[in-house]
Amino acid sequence: MKMIIKLLLTAVAVVILANVLPGISVDGYVTAIIVAVVLALLNFLVKPILVLLTLPATILTLGLFLLVINAIVILIVDYLVQGFAAENFWWALIFSLLLTILQSIFNALVTTD
């Protein structure tokens, strides 16, 4: 149940950011839910591989290269999901930063231990 709530909150964050950022667009709420699911799958499957392959660059930049990896994952979502578009790398980078911030805020509000 928690995972479904987190996916729905991520979809809400995607819609909010698509309305705020001019370089990001999403067609509708169903597309935002699909983006949230695909993003979760890519973060689970592809991101660890990318982090492992780029470990020297990540160490050299003191972890800042992870921002680039997040932007690449957003661009992969852009490629895979019809109806979601990130205009370029920089918009994907800004989107990933703001999405992370919104997700942490939403998770703090939802988490009740």
Order of alpha helices (4+ residues) and beta strands (2+ residues): alpha-beta-alpha-alpha-alpha-alpha-beta-alpha
